[in-house]
Amino acid sequence: MIRYAGMPLERLAMVLNSSQVSGSGQFSQAANIVFKDGKLAPYRTVGRASIVAWFLQYSVMGCVFQVRVNPFTLTLLRVVVCGLVLVVCLCG
């Protein structure tokens, strides 16, 4: 949800740091590029692949935290990693 809410800012930052804008008024140039197809244009980049990638990113971070906190979670980590590999194989 937070990633979805911040999508326009991420797109704006990405365009600002690219070679698509130059000279003065770079912020307004970037905003025009990001929103040229409408106010909801930045949200059209969120799809199944980006949602799965976001989920896997935070799942892996959670697993690493668990391993560091509790050494007995190594078996659980193996099960989760196998499950994540299976999800990636099925989705990708």
Stockholm file with secondary structure:
# STOCKHOLM 1.0

chainA/1-92         MIRYAGMPLERLAMVLNSSQVSGSGQFSQAANIVFKDGKLAPYRTVGRASIVAWFLQYSVMGCVFQVRVNPFTLTLLRVVVCGLVLVVCLCG
#=GR chainA/1-92 SS CHHHHTHHHHHHHHHHTSTTCCSSCHHHHHHHHHTTTCTTGGGGGCCHHHHHHHHHHHHHHHHHHHHHHCGGGHHHHHHHHHHHHHHHHHHC
#=GC SS_cons        CHHHHTHHHHHHHHHHTSTTCCSSCHHHHHHHHHTTTCTTGGGGGCCHHHHHHHHHHHHHHHHHHHHHHCGGGHHHHHHHHHHHHHHHHHHC
//
